[in-house]
Amino acid sequence: MRIPLWIFLVVLVWATTTTVFLLYRNPLPFPDHGHRAFAVPSEKASKVVVTILDELAGLPERFTFDAGSTHQTLLWDNTTVIIRHDRNPDNKGLPQNGLSVVVDDPKTSALVAASMLKRAGFTSIVHDNLMPEVGNKVVLVESDAFEGWVLVFRLHVLAMGEPPNKRMLAGDE
């Protein structure tokens, strides 16, 4: 039995593409399971941390963007973000590290989480509209149940839209 050439080629392209996505880098915006933001104090620190993760751990920069008072570098695992915050009063003293999760309704999810934290005896404050350019697409929960980080509820990356001021950190010399 002979397999038609076109079927062979389709299967070959599919297998190659799947292998590249699984073993190398997924260029697609899904799956989107949120991200983990790790703060650094300066642009110089961002560059050296991203270089270390690239050269020693095989985790290179995907792109960098600026949103409000934050400067974020997304790495190619689509989960790790190296983040730098401008030192200004808009930060409201919030912790600079965050655990971001994807939800359908960030504001409602944040309010439910805050309620759960309060029922368990913790303080919780919902911060919405921290970045007016994204509105309620990103909502933070601050609590004494978290040490040095905030819980961030956000929409899926496709609903967020293109990041503002998208660029490559390595090219910012």
TIBATOR-807537 format. One record per residue (C-alpha): residue number from 0; residue in one letter; chain; x, y, z. Coordinates in nm, 4 decimals. Layout:
% residues N
pt num=NUM; residuo=A; cadena=A; east=X; north=Y; up=Z
...
***
This chain:
% residues 173
pt num=0; residuo=M; cadena=A; east=0.0000; north=0.0000; up=0.0000
pt num=1; residuo=R; cadena=A; east=0.1379; north=0.3345; up=-0.1030
pt num=2; residuo=I; cadena=A; east=0.0817; north=0.6521; up=0.0913
pt num=3; residuo=P; cadena=A; east=0.0102; north=0.9502; up=-0.1344
pt num=4; residuo=L; cadena=A; east=0.2908; north=1.2058; up=-0.1347
pt num=5; residuo=W; cadena=A; east=0.0644; north=1.4897; up=-0.0170
pt num=6; residuo=I; cadena=A; east=-0.0394; north=1.2940; up=0.2963
pt num=7; residuo=F; cadena=A; east=0.3239; north=1.2152; up=0.3709
pt num=8; residuo=L; cadena=A; east=0.4168; north=1.5846; up=0.3358
pt num=9; residuo=V; cadena=A; east=0.1280; north=1.7020; up=0.5579
pt num=10; residuo=V; cadena=A; east=0.2236; north=1.4540; up=0.8302
pt num=11; residuo=L; cadena=A; east=0.5900; north=1.5485; up=0.8013
pt num=12; residuo=V; cadena=A; east=0.5152; north=1.9225; up=0.8351
pt num=13; residuo=W; cadena=A; east=0.2786; north=1.8587; up=1.1262
pt num=14; residuo=A; cadena=A; east=0.5318; north=1.6391; up=1.3084
pt num=15; residuo=T; cadena=A; east=0.8147; north=1.8862; up=1.2527
pt num=16; residuo=T; cadena=A; east=0.6063; north=2.1821; up=1.3687
pt num=17; residuo=T; cadena=A; east=0.4849; north=1.9974; up=1.6777
pt num=18; residuo=T; cadena=A; east=0.8385; north=1.8929; up=1.7676
pt num=19; residuo=V; cadena=A; east=0.9664; north=2.2500; up=1.7331
pt num=20; residuo=F; cadena=A; east=0.6817; north=2.3844; up=1.9505
pt num=21; residuo=L; cadena=A; east=0.7364; north=2.1240; up=2.2202
pt num=22; residuo=L; cadena=A; east=1.1135; north=2.1151; up=2.2295
pt num=23; residuo=Y; cadena=A; east=1.2239; north=2.4577; up=2.1203
pt num=24; residuo=R; cadena=A; east=1.0008; north=2.7658; up=2.1244
pt num=25; residuo=N; cadena=A; east=0.6290; north=2.8078; up=2.0901
pt num=26; residuo=P; cadena=A; east=0.5594; north=3.1234; up=1.8863
pt num=27; residuo=L; cadena=A; east=0.1851; north=3.0994; up=1.9495
pt num=28; residuo=P; cadena=A; east=0.0021; north=3.2968; up=2.2203
pt num=29; residuo=F; cadena=A; east=-0.1404; north=2.9790; up=2.3679
pt num=30; residuo=P; cadena=A; east=-0.1517; north=2.7983; up=2.5903
pt num=31; residuo=D; cadena=A; east=-0.1607; north=3.0972; up=2.8244
pt num=32; residuo=H; cadena=A; east=-0.1445; north=2.9901; up=3.1883
pt num=33; residuo=G; cadena=A; east=-0.0353; north=3.3270; up=3.3228
pt num=34; residuo=H; cadena=A; east=0.3137; north=3.4320; up=3.4168
pt num=35; residuo=R; cadena=A; east=0.5507; north=3.4805; up=3.7080
pt num=36; residuo=A; cadena=A; east=0.7134; north=3.8228; up=3.7417
pt num=37; residuo=F; cadena=A; east=1.0516; north=3.8584; up=3.9085
pt num=38; residuo=A; cadena=A; east=1.1592; north=4.2140; up=3.9891
pt num=39; residuo=V; cadena=A; east=1.5019; north=4.3633; up=3.9271
pt num=40; residuo=P; cadena=A; east=1.6190; north=4.7097; up=4.0374
pt num=41; residuo=S; cadena=A; east=1.7477; north=4.8543; up=3.7087
pt num=42; residuo=E; cadena=A; east=1.7741; north=4.8256; up=3.3318
pt num=43; residuo=K; cadena=A; east=2.1336; north=4.7069; up=3.3737
pt num=44; residuo=A; cadena=A; east=2.0156; north=4.4306; up=3.6087
pt num=45; residuo=S; cadena=A; east=1.7443; north=4.3314; up=3.3584
pt num=46; residuo=K; cadena=A; east=2.0010; north=4.2920; up=3.0841
pt num=47; residuo=V; cadena=A; east=2.2423; north=4.0806; up=3.2886
pt num=48; residuo=V; cadena=A; east=1.9666; north=3.8577; up=3.4333
pt num=49; residuo=V; cadena=A; east=1.8179; north=3.8004; up=3.0869
pt num=50; residuo=T; cadena=A; east=2.1663; north=3.7249; up=2.9489
pt num=51; residuo=I; cadena=A; east=2.2326; north=3.4744; up=3.2297
pt num=52; residuo=L; cadena=A; east=1.9002; north=3.3002; up=3.1709
pt num=53; residuo=D; cadena=A; east=1.9674; north=3.2896; up=2.7967
pt num=54; residuo=E; cadena=A; east=2.3289; north=3.1743; up=2.7989
pt num=55; residuo=L; cadena=A; east=2.3269; north=2.9431; up=3.1014
pt num=56; residuo=A; cadena=A; east=1.9698; north=2.8135; up=3.1112
pt num=57; residuo=G; cadena=A; east=1.8689; north=2.8311; up=2.7443
pt num=58; residuo=L; cadena=A; east=1.5828; north=3.0686; up=2.8225
pt num=59; residuo=P; cadena=A; east=1.6205; north=3.3687; up=2.5883
pt num=60; residuo=E; cadena=A; east=1.4222; north=3.6904; up=2.5628
pt num=61; residuo=R; cadena=A; east=1.1069; north=3.6819; up=2.3533
pt num=62; residuo=F; cadena=A; east=1.0430; north=4.0570; up=2.3721
pt num=63; residuo=T; cadena=A; east=1.0380; north=4.3518; up=2.6104
pt num=64; residuo=F; cadena=A; east=0.7589; north=4.6059; up=2.6535
pt num=65; residuo=D; cadena=A; east=0.6661; north=4.9004; up=2.8726
pt num=66; residuo=A; cadena=A; east=0.3241; north=4.9211; up=3.0380
pt num=67; residuo=G; cadena=A; east=0.2623; north=5.2146; up=3.2665
pt num=68; residuo=S; cadena=A; east=0.5444; north=5.2343; up=3.5175
pt num=69; residuo=T; cadena=A; east=0.6637; north=4.8792; up=3.4436
pt num=70; residuo=H; cadena=A; east=0.9230; north=4.7521; up=3.1980
pt num=71; residuo=Q; cadena=A; east=0.8718; north=4.3812; up=3.1329
pt num=72; residuo=T; cadena=A; east=1.0828; north=4.1244; up=2.9492
pt num=73; residuo=L; cadena=A; east=0.8959; north=3.8074; up=2.8544
pt num=74; residuo=L; cadena=A; east=1.1164; north=3.5032; up=2.8099
pt num=75; residuo=W; cadena=A; east=1.0566; north=3.2264; up=2.5552
pt num=76; residuo=D; cadena=A; east=0.8861; north=2.9931; up=2.8034
pt num=77; residuo=N; cadena=A; east=0.5903; north=3.2394; up=2.7896
pt num=78; residuo=T; cadena=A; east=0.5765; north=3.2225; up=3.1702
pt num=79; residuo=T; cadena=A; east=0.8819; north=3.4021; up=3.3103
pt num=80; residuo=V; cadena=A; east=0.8847; north=3.7820; up=3.3175
pt num=81; residuo=I; cadena=A; east=1.1758; north=3.9921; up=3.4380
pt num=82; residuo=I; cadena=A; east=1.0142; north=4.3160; up=3.5523
pt num=83; residuo=R; cadena=A; east=1.1470; north=4.6565; up=3.6481
pt num=84; residuo=H; cadena=A; east=0.9336; north=4.9231; up=3.8099
pt num=85; residuo=D; cadena=A; east=0.9882; north=5.2974; up=3.7862
pt num=86; residuo=R; cadena=A; east=1.0348; north=5.4481; up=4.1282
pt num=87; residuo=N; cadena=A; east=0.7339; north=5.6762; up=4.1545
pt num=88; residuo=P; cadena=A; east=0.4282; north=5.7317; up=4.3754
pt num=89; residuo=D; cadena=A; east=0.2023; north=5.5450; up=4.1289
pt num=90; residuo=N; cadena=A; east=0.3416; north=5.2137; up=4.2553
pt num=91; residuo=K; cadena=A; east=0.1531; north=5.2704; up=4.5840
pt num=92; residuo=G; cadena=A; east=0.4078; north=5.0608; up=4.7749
pt num=93; residuo=L; cadena=A; east=0.2878; north=4.7356; up=4.6174
pt num=94; residuo=P; cadena=A; east=0.5248; north=4.4380; up=4.6140
pt num=95; residuo=Q; cadena=A; east=0.7131; north=4.4211; up=4.2867
pt num=96; residuo=N; cadena=A; east=0.6888; north=4.0431; up=4.2313
pt num=97; residuo=G; cadena=A; east=0.3680; north=3.8844; up=4.1119
pt num=98; residuo=L; cadena=A; east=0.1929; north=3.5633; up=4.0238
pt num=99; residuo=S; cadena=A; east=-0.0328; north=3.6228; up=3.7237
pt num=100; residuo=V; cadena=A; east=-0.3216; north=3.3927; up=3.6369
pt num=101; residuo=V; cadena=A; east=-0.5563; north=3.4026; up=3.3379
pt num=102; residuo=V; cadena=A; east=-0.9292; north=3.4372; up=3.4086
pt num=103; residuo=D; cadena=A; east=-1.2406; north=3.5354; up=3.2151
pt num=104; residuo=D; cadena=A; east=-1.3264; north=3.8325; up=3.4408
pt num=105; residuo=P; cadena=A; east=-1.0284; north=3.9784; up=3.6319
pt num=106; residuo=K; cadena=A; east=-1.2301; north=4.2194; up=3.8485
pt num=107; residuo=T; cadena=A; east=-1.4807; north=3.9564; up=3.9634
pt num=108; residuo=S; cadena=A; east=-1.2064; north=3.6988; up=4.0235
pt num=109; residuo=A; cadena=A; east=-1.0071; north=3.9500; up=4.2290
pt num=110; residuo=L; cadena=A; east=-1.3111; north=4.0343; up=4.4414
pt num=111; residuo=V; cadena=A; east=-1.3840; north=3.6650; up=4.5023
pt num=112; residuo=A; cadena=A; east=-1.0191; north=3.6008; up=4.5955
pt num=113; residuo=A; cadena=A; east=-1.0205; north=3.9011; up=4.8316
pt num=114; residuo=S; cadena=A; east=-1.3349; north=3.7684; up=4.9973
pt num=115; residuo=M; cadena=A; east=-1.1800; north=3.4226; up=5.0409
pt num=116; residuo=L; cadena=A; east=-0.8679; north=3.5759; up=5.1949
pt num=117; residuo=K; cadena=A; east=-1.0752; north=3.7862; up=5.4377
pt num=118; residuo=R; cadena=A; east=-1.2842; north=3.4853; up=5.5418
pt num=119; residuo=A; cadena=A; east=-0.9573; north=3.3041; up=5.6205
pt num=120; residuo=G; cadena=A; east=-0.8491; north=3.5935; up=5.8449
pt num=121; residuo=F; cadena=A; east=-0.6105; north=3.7761; up=5.6093
pt num=122; residuo=T; cadena=A; east=-0.6234; north=4.1315; up=5.4872
pt num=123; residuo=S; cadena=A; east=-0.6829; north=4.1882; up=5.1187
pt num=124; residuo=I; cadena=A; east=-0.6975; north=4.4923; up=4.8962
pt num=125; residuo=V; cadena=A; east=-0.8111; north=4.4855; up=4.5329
pt num=126; residuo=H; cadena=A; east=-0.6204; north=4.7235; up=4.3054
pt num=127; residuo=D; cadena=A; east=-0.7854; north=4.7872; up=3.9718
pt num=128; residuo=N; cadena=A; east=-0.7138; north=5.0462; up=3.7049
pt num=129; residuo=L; cadena=A; east=-0.3474; north=5.0618; up=3.8130
pt num=130; residuo=M; cadena=A; east=-0.2535; north=5.0934; up=3.4459
pt num=131; residuo=P; cadena=A; east=-0.5263; north=5.3038; up=3.2834
pt num=132; residuo=E; cadena=A; east=-0.4115; north=5.1948; up=2.9362
pt num=133; residuo=V; cadena=A; east=-0.5250; north=4.8361; up=3.0092
pt num=134; residuo=G; cadena=A; east=-0.8241; north=4.9184; up=3.2325
pt num=135; residuo=N; cadena=A; east=-0.9752; north=4.6217; up=3.4137
pt num=136; residuo=K; cadena=A; east=-0.7911; north=4.3687; up=3.1963
pt num=137; residuo=V; cadena=A; east=-0.5416; north=4.3430; up=3.4856
pt num=138; residuo=V; cadena=A; east=-0.6488; north=4.3508; up=3.8517
pt num=139; residuo=L; cadena=A; east=-0.4165; north=4.2927; up=4.1498
pt num=140; residuo=V; cadena=A; east=-0.4894; north=4.1528; up=4.4937
pt num=141; residuo=E; cadena=A; east=-0.2584; north=4.2521; up=4.7774
pt num=142; residuo=S; cadena=A; east=-0.2720; north=4.0524; up=5.0997
pt num=143; residuo=D; cadena=A; east=-0.0720; north=3.9693; up=5.4088
pt num=144; residuo=A; cadena=A; east=-0.1170; north=3.6066; up=5.3005
pt num=145; residuo=F; cadena=A; east=0.1446; north=3.6789; up=5.0304
pt num=146; residuo=E; cadena=A; east=0.4971; north=3.7655; up=5.1350
pt num=147; residuo=G; cadena=A; east=0.6630; north=4.0023; up=4.8900
pt num=148; residuo=W; cadena=A; east=0.4270; north=3.9424; up=4.5957
pt num=149; residuo=V; cadena=A; east=0.0801; north=4.0188; up=4.4627
pt num=150; residuo=L; cadena=A; east=-0.1762; north=3.7985; up=4.2924
pt num=151; residuo=V; cadena=A; east=-0.2600; north=3.9302; up=3.9465
pt num=152; residuo=F; cadena=A; east=-0.5759; north=3.8357; up=3.7602
pt num=153; residuo=R; cadena=A; east=-0.5694; north=3.9106; up=3.3883
pt num=154; residuo=L; cadena=A; east=-0.7362; north=3.8297; up=3.0600
pt num=155; residuo=H; cadena=A; east=-0.5865; north=3.5873; up=2.8083
pt num=156; residuo=V; cadena=A; east=-0.2993; north=3.7334; up=2.6071
pt num=157; residuo=L; cadena=A; east=-0.5194; north=3.7426; up=2.2939
pt num=158; residuo=A; cadena=A; east=-0.7744; north=3.9603; up=2.4770
pt num=159; residuo=M; cadena=A; east=-0.4989; north=4.1840; up=2.6175
pt num=160; residuo=G; cadena=A; east=-0.3873; north=4.2978; up=2.2741
pt num=161; residuo=E; cadena=A; east=-0.0406; north=4.3862; up=2.1499
pt num=162; residuo=P; cadena=A; east=0.1949; north=4.4956; up=2.4318
pt num=163; residuo=P; cadena=A; east=0.2712; north=4.8695; up=2.4284
pt num=164; residuo=N; cadena=A; east=0.6192; north=4.9775; up=2.3156
pt num=165; residuo=K; cadena=A; east=0.7238; north=4.6217; up=2.2186
pt num=166; residuo=R; cadena=A; east=1.0998; north=4.5937; up=2.1621
pt num=167; residuo=M; cadena=A; east=1.4059; north=4.3767; up=2.2284
pt num=168; residuo=L; cadena=A; east=1.5957; north=4.4452; up=2.5518
pt num=169; residuo=A; cadena=A; east=1.9244; north=4.3414; up=2.3929
pt num=170; residuo=G; cadena=A; east=1.8855; north=4.6197; up=2.1348
pt num=171; residuo=D; cadena=A; east=1.8473; north=4.8905; up=2.4002
pt num=172; residuo=E; cadena=A; east=2.2084; north=4.9930; up=2.4341
***
